[in-house]
């Protein structure tokens, strides 16, 4: 599934890298600990978090993640959006809490484990 499909189906608000929404998602990963995401996420994963600072973009870039969804209607810091634009990493915002968003992603076919 492509990021753009999830943006439409989940009513996500895109904050950066609109031109990179055609990327395929390999799965999803939900965590608020940067070290956990570094250790366990996979290339092409969509990362779900409530973190707002620019270090999330650094982690996403290092792991070649497809994008980041910030939950609970929280807004990423301006520096985060700026860095995400520079790195061409889509950052999106959802009003949903993590648990509900992950459930919806799963129901749309976004898995958490490689098959």
LODREN-216986 format. One record per residue: residue number from 1; residue in one letter; z, x, y of N, C-alpha, C, CB in turn. Coordinates in steps of 0.1 Angstrom, whole numbers. Atoms other than C-alpha are relative to their C-alpha. Glycine has a CB too. Layout:
N
REC  num  residu   n.pz   n.px   n.py  ca.pz  ca.px  ca.py   c.pz   c.px   c.py  cb.pz  cb.px  cb.py
REC  NUM       a      Z      X      Y      Z      X      Y      Z      X      Y      Z      X      Y
...
***
This chain:
115
REC  num  residu   n.pz   n.px   n.py  ca.pz  ca.px  ca.py   c.pz   c.px   c.py  cb.pz  cb.px  cb.py
REC    1       x      0      8    -12      0      0      0      0      9     12     12    -10      0
REC    2       x      0     -8    -12     -7     12     35     10     -5     10    -14     -2      7
REC    3       x    -11      3    -10     18     13     64     -4    -12      8      2     12      9
REC    4       x      4     11     -8     -3    -11     84      2    -14     -6    -15      2      4
REC    5       x     -3     13      8      1    -38     57     14     -4      2     -5      2    -14
REC    6       x    -14      3     -1     38    -35     59      4     -4     14      8     13     -5
REC    7       x     -2      4    -14     38    -36     97     -3    -15      2     -8      9      9
REC    8       x      3     14     -2     21    -69     95      9    -10     -9    -15     -2     -5
REC    9       x     -8      9      9     40    -84     65     15     -1      3     -2      4    -14
REC   10       x    -14      0     -3     74    -74     77      3     -1     15      6     13     -5
REC   11       x     -1      1    -14     68    -78    114      8     12      7      8    -13      4
REC   12       x     -6    -12     -5     77    -42    122     -6      3     14     -2     12    -10
REC   13       x      5     -4    -13     75    -29    158     -2     15     -1     11     -3     11
REC   14       x      4    -14      1     57      4    159      3      7     13    -15      2     -3
REC   15       x     -4     -7    -12     71     30    183     -8     13      2     15      3     -1
REC   16       x      8    -13     -1     49     61    175    -11      0    -10     10     12     -1
REC   17       x     11     -3      9     17     73    158     -7    -12     -5      6      8    -12
REC   18       x      8     12      4     -2     40    158    -13      4     -7     -3     -8     13
REC   19       x     13     -4      6    -33     60    148      2      5    -15     -6     11      8
REC   20       x     -2     -5     13    -16     70    115      6    -11     -9     10     12      0
REC   21       x     -5     11      7     -8     36    101     -8     -3    -13      1    -12      8
REC   22       x      9      3     12    -36     37     74      5      9    -12    -14      4      4
REC   23       x     -5     -9     11    -16     62     53      6     -8    -11     10     10      5
REC   24       x     -5      7     12     -8     51     18     15      4     -2     -8      4    -13
REC   25       x    -14     -2      2     29     48      9      1      3    -15      9    -12      4
REC   26       x     -3     -3     14     40     64    -24     12     -6     -6      0     15     -2
REC   27       x    -13      6      4     74     47    -25      9     -1     13      7      8    -11
REC   28       x    -10      1    -11    105     42     -4     12      7     -3      3    -15      3
REC   29       x    -13     -7      2    137     60      2      9     -5     12     -1     15      0
REC   30       x    -10      5    -10    168     46     20     12      9      0      4    -15     -3
REC   31       x    -12     -8     -1    195     69     32      2      3     15     -1     13     -8
REC   32       x     -3     -4    -13    213     79     64      5     14      1     11     -9      6
REC   33       x     -4    -14      1    222    114     53    -13      8      0      9      3    -12
REC   34       x     12     -8      0    195    139     63     -1      9    -12      0      8     13
REC   35       x      0     -9     12    205    163     35     -4     -7    -12     14      6     -1
REC   36       x      4      8     11    201    135     10    -15     -2      0      8    -13      0
REC   37       x     15      2     -2    166    127     23     -7     13     -3     -3     -5     14
REC   38       x      6    -13      3    157    164     22      0      3    -15      7     11      8
REC   39       x     -1     -3     14    169    167    -14     -7     -9     -9     15      1     -3
REC   40       x      4     10     10    156    135    -29    -12     -8      3     11     -9     -2
REC   41       x     12      8     -3    128    118    -10    -13      8     -5     -1     -2     15
REC   42       x     12     -6      5     92    125    -21    -11     -2     10     -5     -7    -13
REC   43       x     11      0     -9     60    132     -2     -6    -14      0    -11     10     -4
REC   44       x      6     13     -2     45    100     11      9    -12      0    -10     -2    -11
REC   45       x    -10     11      0     77     80      9      2     -6     14     14      5     -5
REC   46       x     -3      7    -12     86     55     36     16      1      1     -5    -15      1
REC   47       x    -15     -3     -1    122     64     49      6    -11      8      3     13      6
REC   48       x     -8     10     -7    146     36     58     13      5      4      1    -13     -9
REC   49       x    -12     -5     -6    175     46     81      5     -7     12     -2     15      2
REC   50       x     -5      5    -13    197     37    110      2     12      9     13     -7     -2
REC   51       x     -1    -11     -9    196     72    124    -10     -1     11     -2     13     -8
REC   52       x      9      2    -12    180     74    159     -4     14      6      7     -8     10
REC   53       x      3    -13     -6    180    111    168    -12      7     -5     12      9     -2
REC   54       x     13     -6      3    150    134    168      0      8    -13     -4      9     11
REC   55       x      0     -8     12    162    153    137     -7     -8    -12     14      4     -4
REC   56       x      6      8     10    149    124    116    -15      3     -1      2    -15      2
REC   57       x     14     -4      0    114    134    126     -3     13     -6     -6      0     15
REC   58       x      1    -13      6    120    170    116      0     -1    -15     11      9      5
REC   59       x     -1      2     15    131    158     81    -13     -6     -5     12     -9     -3
REC   60       x     12      7      4    101    134     78    -12     10     -1     -3    -12      9
REC   61       x     10     -9     -1     78    162     88      1     11    -12     -1      7     13
REC   62       x     -2    -10     11     93    188     63     -3     -6    -13     14      4      1
REC   63       x      3      6     13     90    163     34    -13     -7      0     11    -10     -2
REC   64       x     13      7     -1     56    149     45      2    -15     -3    -10      7     -9
REC   65       x     -2     14      2     70    114     46    -11     -8      7     14     -4      4
REC   66       x     10      9     -6     46     85     54      4     -5     13     -4    -11     -9
REC   67       x     -6      6    -12     69     71     81     14     -3     -1     -8    -12      4
REC   68       x    -14      3     -1    103     60     92      2    -14      5      8     11      9
REC   69       x     -3     13     -5    117     25     96     15      1      4     -3    -11    -11
REC   70       x    -13      1     -6    148     22    118      5    -15     -1      1      6     14
REC   71       x     -5     14      3    169     -9    108     10     -5     10      6      0    -14
REC   72       x    -10      7     -8    193    -33    125     -5     -2     14     13      7     -1
REC   73       x      5      2    -14    170    -36    156      4     11      9      6    -13      5
REC   74       x     -4    -12     -8    182     -2    167    -12      7      5      9     10     -8
REC   75       x     12     -7     -6    159     18    190      2     15     -1     -1     -5     15
REC   76       x     -1    -14      0    151     54    184      1      6     14    -12      6     -7
REC   77       x     -1     -7    -13    160     78    212    -14      3      5      9     12     -1
REC   78       x     13     -3     -5    131     85    236     -5     14     -5      1      1     16
REC   79       x      4    -14      6    131    122    224     -5     -1    -14     12      9      1
REC   80       x      4      2     14    127    109    189    -14     -5      0      9    -10     -8
REC   81       x     13      6     -1     97     88    198    -10     11      4     -1    -12      9
REC   82       x      8    -10     -5     82    117    217     -4     10    -11      6      7     12
REC   83       x      2     -9     11     86    141    188     -8     -6    -11     14      5     -5
REC   84       x      8      7     10     72    116    164    -14     -1      4      6    -14     -3
REC   85       x     14      0     -5     41    112    185     -6     14     -2      0     -4     15
REC   86       x      5    -14      1     37    150    186     -3      4    -15     10     10      6
REC   87       x      2     -3     14     41    152    148     -8    -10     -8     14      0     -7
REC   88       x      8     11      5     20    120    142      7     -7    -12    -13      6     -5
REC   89       x     -8      7     10     48    103    122      3    -14      5     13      8     -3
REC   90       x     -3     13     -4     50     66    125     15     -3     -1     -8    -11     -8
REC   91       x    -14      5      0     84     53    135     -1    -14      4      9      8     11
REC   92       x      0     14     -2     89     16    132     14     -5      1     -8     -7    -11
REC   93       x    -13      6     -1    118     -7    140      0    -14     -7      4     -1     15
REC   94       x     -2     13      6    130    -37    120     14     -6      4     -1      1    -16
REC   95       x    -13      7     -3    157    -63    130      8     -1    -12     -3    -13      6
REC   96       x     -7      2     13    167    -65     93     10     11     -3    -10     -1    -11
REC   97       x     -9    -10      5    197    -47     78     -7      7    -11     13     -6     -4
REC   98       x      6     -8     10    189    -20     53     -2     -7    -13      8     13     -2
REC   99       x      0      7     13    197    -41     22    -11    -10      0     13     -6     -2
REC  100       x     10     10      0    174    -69     32    -14      6      1      2    -10     12
REC  101       x     13     -6     -2    146    -47     43     -5      7    -13      0     11     11
REC  102       x      3     -7     13    147    -26     10     -4    -11    -10     12      8     -5
REC  103       x      4     11      9    146    -59     -9    -14     -5      2     10    -11      1
REC  104       x     13      5     -3    116    -71      9    -11     10     -3     -1     -3     15
REC  105       x     10    -11      3     98    -37      5     -2      0    -16      5     13      4
REC  106       x      1      1     15    106    -39    -33     -9    -12     -4     14      0     -6
REC  107       x      8     12      4     92    -74    -35    -15      1      3      6    -12      7
REC  108       x     14     -2     -4     60    -62    -18     -6     11     -9     -1      4     15
REC  109       x      5    -10      9     56    -35    -45      3     14      4    -15     -2      0
REC  110       x     -4    -14     -3     71     -5    -28     12      4     -9      3      1     15
REC  111       x    -10     -4      9     91     12    -55      8     12      5     -6      4    -13
REC  112       x     -8    -11     -4    118     38    -52     -1     12     -9     14     -4      0
REC  113       x      1    -11      9    110     60    -82    -14      2     -4      9     -3    -13
REC  114       x     13     -3      4     79     78    -92     -2     -5    -15     -3     15      1
REC  115       x      2      5     13     64     62   -123     -5     11     -9    -11    -11      0
***
